[in-house]
Amino acid sequence: MRFTSEQHLDDGVLERGFTLGEIPGILWTPVSASAPVPLILLGHPPLGLRRMYPRLVARARRAVADGFAAATIELPGSGDRPRWAAIEEARANLRRAIEAGEPVGDEIVDALVLPLVDRAVPEWQDALDALLALPGIGGPVGYSGGVISIGVRLAAVEPRIAAAGLFAGSFVPRAVFEEARRVTIPLHVLFQWDDEGNDRQASLDLFDAFGSEEKSLDANMGGHTGVPEYAGDAAARFFTRHLK
């Protein structure tokens, strides 16, 4: 891991850009802490860190205020990373199906999501190795956000993830439902009831599939971008309960 930038935000947060090989990322930590702090990994859709930065930094500020470090990495094929022809073709096929009013079939969803999960999850694990080796950061570790299929895979295969707050609202391959049955850590799932791009029943079925004994579904009225502020408060309380 190589740090490439550093700035002090106005609320006691140190923000550092880094690269891990070819992968850009951002780490937010408290300016002063008396002991190593738990870590929350901030997941996000494949729209690029620059575009997602305002939302990511707001989530990171809240995490640091609650006594955590927070970090994120650029997803494969997004932002400043090399283009990924297969994923771009899958996105184009998805757009064509939606614009034509046709159902989005399993073939399109699998081609769009599964290769991304297969490549992104090992990268998150490599980032976790590097982050936990830094002074001032310790366990336990949480994962917060989307793409929900990435969160499901991480929660199923990465033993250092102790709790996950997942954002429903992206297409989920059928294979991910089977992986969800292997997830046993505490879960908090944020779900917008009127999400225009989401299959409501599929999200409910995925929540039902999780094998966790403790899981909560925070369903709110409104579309994909209409998440109420108090939903963030509920997620913050969830991580405080399970990581501190």
GIRA-V415116 format. One record per residue. N is the residue number from 1. RES is the residue in one small letter. SS is DSSP state (h for helix, s for strand, l for the rest). OMEGA is omega in degrees with one decimal (none if undefined). D_CENTER is the distance of its C-alpha to the mean C-alpha in Angstrom with 1 decimal. Layout:
BEGIN
n | res | ss | omega | d_center
N | RES | SS | OMEGA | D_CENTER
N | RES | SS | OMEGA | D_CENTER
END
This chain:
BEGIN
n | res | ss | omega | d_center
1 | m | l | 178.8 | 20.4
2 | r | s | 178.0 | 22.3
3 | f | s | -174.5 | 21.8
4 | t | s | 179.8 | 22.7
5 | s | s | 179.2 | 22.7
6 | e | s | 173.3 | 23.0
7 | q | s | 176.7 | 23.5
8 | h | s | 176.0 | 24.1
9 | l | l | -168.7 | 22.6
10 | d | l | -178.9 | 25.0
11 | d | l | 175.9 | 23.6
12 | g | l | -177.8 | 23.8
13 | v | s | 172.5 | 20.6
14 | l | s | 179.0 | 20.9
15 | e | s | 178.4 | 18.6
16 | r | s | 170.3 | 18.9
17 | g | s | 178.8 | 18.0
18 | f | s | 169.5 | 18.1
19 | t | s | 175.1 | 18.4
20 | l | s | -167.9 | 17.9
21 | g | l | 178.5 | 20.4
22 | e | l | -171.2 | 19.6
23 | i | s | 174.0 | 16.0
24 | p | s | 176.5 | 15.5
25 | g | s | 178.8 | 13.2
26 | i | s | 177.3 | 13.6
27 | l | s | 176.1 | 14.4
28 | w | s | -179.2 | 15.5
29 | t | s | 173.8 | 18.0
30 | p | s | 177.0 | 20.8
31 | v | l | 178.8 | 24.0
32 | s | l | 176.8 | 25.9
33 | a | l | -175.5 | 25.1
34 | s | l | -178.0 | 27.7
35 | a | l | 176.1 | 25.7
36 | p | l | -175.7 | 22.5
37 | v | s | 174.2 | 19.4
38 | p | s | -173.4 | 16.4
39 | l | s | 172.2 | 13.1
40 | i | s | 174.9 | 9.6
41 | l | s | -176.0 | 6.9
42 | l | s | 175.5 | 4.9
43 | g | l | -177.2 | 2.0
44 | h | l | 177.6 | 4.7
45 | p | l | -175.8 | 7.6
46 | p | l | -179.0 | 10.3
47 | l | l | -179.8 | 12.5
48 | g | l | -177.9 | 13.0
49 | l | h | -179.4 | 12.4
50 | r | h | -179.4 | 15.7
51 | r | h | -176.5 | 15.2
52 | m | h | -171.6 | 11.9
53 | y | h | -177.8 | 13.4
54 | p | h | 179.1 | 15.1
55 | r | h | -179.3 | 12.1
56 | l | h | -177.6 | 10.2
57 | v | h | 175.6 | 13.5
58 | a | h | 177.6 | 14.2
59 | r | h | -179.3 | 11.3
60 | a | h | 177.7 | 12.3
61 | r | h | 179.6 | 15.9
62 | r | h | -179.9 | 15.5
63 | a | h | -179.6 | 13.8
64 | v | h | 177.5 | 16.8
65 | a | h | 179.9 | 19.2
66 | d | l | 175.2 | 18.3
67 | g | l | -179.9 | 19.1
68 | f | s | 158.8 | 15.9
69 | a | s | 178.3 | 14.8
70 | a | s | -178.8 | 11.4
71 | a | s | 175.8 | 10.3
72 | t | s | 175.4 | 8.3
73 | i | s | 177.3 | 9.8
74 | e | l | 179.2 | 11.0
75 | l | l | 178.3 | 10.3
76 | p | l | 176.9 | 13.6
77 | g | l | -176.2 | 16.1
78 | s | l | 173.4 | 14.5
79 | g | l | -178.1 | 15.9
80 | d | l | 179.4 | 18.6
81 | r | l | -178.4 | 18.0
82 | p | l | 177.4 | 20.7
83 | r | l | -178.9 | 20.8
84 | w | l | -170.3 | 20.1
85 | a | h | -176.7 | 22.9
86 | a | h | 179.7 | 21.9
87 | i | h | 178.4 | 18.5
88 | e | h | 176.0 | 20.5
89 | e | h | 178.6 | 23.1
90 | a | h | 177.8 | 20.7
91 | r | h | 178.5 | 19.4
92 | a | h | 178.0 | 23.1
93 | n | h | 177.5 | 24.0
94 | l | h | 179.6 | 21.4
95 | r | h | -179.9 | 22.8
96 | r | h | -179.4 | 26.3
97 | a | h | -178.8 | 25.8
98 | i | h | -179.3 | 24.4
99 | e | h | 178.9 | 27.1
100 | a | l | -178.6 | 29.8
101 | g | l | -178.9 | 28.7
102 | e | l | 175.8 | 28.4
103 | p | l | 176.7 | 26.1
104 | v | l | -173.3 | 23.0
105 | g | l | -179.0 | 24.1
106 | d | h | -177.5 | 22.5
107 | e | h | 179.6 | 23.6
108 | i | h | -178.6 | 21.7
109 | v | h | 179.9 | 18.4
110 | d | h | -177.9 | 18.8
111 | a | h | -178.3 | 19.7
112 | l | h | -167.9 | 16.7
113 | v | h | -171.3 | 13.9
114 | l | h | 176.9 | 15.4
115 | p | h | 178.0 | 16.3
116 | l | h | 178.6 | 12.9
117 | v | h | -177.6 | 11.5
118 | d | h | -178.3 | 14.7
119 | r | h | -173.2 | 14.4
120 | a | h | -174.7 | 10.8
121 | v | h | 175.3 | 10.7
122 | p | h | 177.2 | 13.9
123 | e | h | 175.4 | 12.9
124 | w | h | 179.9 | 10.1
125 | q | h | 175.7 | 13.0
126 | d | h | 177.7 | 15.4
127 | a | h | 179.3 | 13.5
128 | l | h | 175.4 | 13.4
129 | d | h | -175.8 | 17.1
130 | a | h | -177.4 | 17.9
131 | l | h | -178.4 | 16.1
132 | l | h | 176.4 | 17.8
133 | a | l | -178.5 | 21.1
134 | l | l | 174.2 | 21.2
135 | p | l | 178.3 | 23.6
136 | g | l | 178.7 | 22.3
137 | i | s | 177.4 | 19.0
138 | g | s | 175.9 | 19.3
139 | g | s | -4.4 | 17.7
140 | p | s | -174.8 | 16.5
141 | v | s | 173.4 | 12.8
142 | g | s | 172.9 | 9.9
143 | y | s | -177.2 | 6.2
144 | s | s | 171.9 | 4.8
145 | g | s | 179.3 | 3.3
146 | g | l | -8.8 | 3.7
147 | v | l | -170.8 | 5.6
148 | i | h | 179.2 | 6.9
149 | s | h | 174.5 | 9.2
150 | i | h | 178.2 | 7.2
151 | g | h | 178.4 | 6.0
152 | v | h | -179.5 | 9.7
153 | r | h | 179.5 | 11.1
154 | l | h | -179.0 | 9.8
155 | a | h | -177.7 | 11.0
156 | a | h | -170.3 | 14.1
157 | v | h | -173.5 | 15.1
158 | e | l | -175.3 | 14.1
159 | p | l | 179.4 | 16.5
160 | r | l | 175.6 | 15.3
161 | i | s | -174.9 | 12.3
162 | a | s | -179.9 | 14.3
163 | a | s | -177.8 | 12.2
164 | a | s | 170.6 | 8.9
165 | g | s | -171.1 | 8.2
166 | l | s | 178.3 | 6.9
167 | f | s | 174.4 | 7.5
168 | a | l | 177.0 | 10.4
169 | g | l | 175.7 | 12.0
170 | s | l | -179.4 | 11.6
171 | f | l | -175.4 | 14.2
172 | v | l | 176.7 | 14.2
173 | p | l | 179.8 | 16.8
174 | r | h | -179.1 | 19.4
175 | a | h | -178.9 | 18.8
176 | v | h | 176.7 | 15.3
177 | f | h | 178.0 | 17.4
178 | e | h | 176.9 | 19.4
179 | e | h | -178.7 | 16.6
180 | a | h | -179.7 | 15.5
181 | r | l | 179.7 | 19.0
182 | r | l | -179.6 | 18.4
183 | v | l | -176.8 | 15.6
184 | t | l | 179.9 | 17.6
185 | i | l | 175.2 | 15.6
186 | p | s | -176.6 | 15.4
187 | l | s | 171.3 | 12.9
188 | h | s | -174.6 | 12.5
189 | v | s | 177.6 | 11.6
190 | l | s | -169.8 | 11.8
191 | f | s | 174.4 | 14.0
192 | q | s | -170.5 | 16.1
193 | w | l | -176.0 | 19.4
194 | d | l | -179.9 | 20.7
195 | d | l | -173.0 | 17.8
196 | e | l | -179.0 | 20.0
197 | g | l | -172.8 | 17.8
198 | n | l | 172.5 | 16.8
199 | d | l | -173.7 | 19.0
200 | r | h | -177.2 | 19.5
201 | q | h | 178.2 | 21.2
202 | a | h | 178.1 | 18.7
203 | s | h | 178.0 | 16.0
204 | l | h | 178.5 | 18.7
205 | d | h | 178.4 | 19.7
206 | l | h | 178.2 | 16.3
207 | f | h | 179.3 | 16.2
208 | d | h | -176.6 | 19.8
209 | a | h | -177.3 | 19.1
210 | f | l | -178.6 | 16.9
211 | g | l | -176.5 | 19.4
212 | s | l | 173.9 | 18.3
213 | e | l | 175.9 | 21.3
214 | e | l | 176.1 | 19.4
215 | k | s | -179.8 | 17.0
216 | s | s | 179.0 | 17.0
217 | l | s | 179.8 | 16.4
218 | d | s | -176.7 | 16.3
219 | a | s | -179.7 | 17.9
220 | n | s | 176.1 | 19.1
221 | m | l | 177.2 | 21.5
222 | g | l | -178.0 | 20.6
223 | g | l | -170.9 | 18.8
224 | h | l | -177.2 | 15.4
225 | t | l | -176.5 | 15.8
226 | g | l | -178.1 | 17.9
227 | v | l | -179.1 | 15.7
228 | p | l | -176.5 | 18.3
229 | e | h | -177.4 | 18.1
230 | y | h | 175.3 | 19.0
231 | a | h | 175.2 | 15.9
232 | g | h | 177.6 | 14.1
233 | d | h | -179.9 | 17.0
234 | a | h | 178.6 | 16.6
235 | a | h | 179.4 | 13.0
236 | a | h | 178.3 | 14.5
237 | r | h | 178.2 | 17.4
238 | f | h | -178.7 | 15.4
239 | f | h | 176.5 | 13.9
240 | t | h | -179.9 | 17.4
241 | r | h | -170.9 | 19.0
242 | h | h | -176.8 | 17.3
243 | l | h | -176.8 | 16.6
244 | k | l | none | 19.9
END
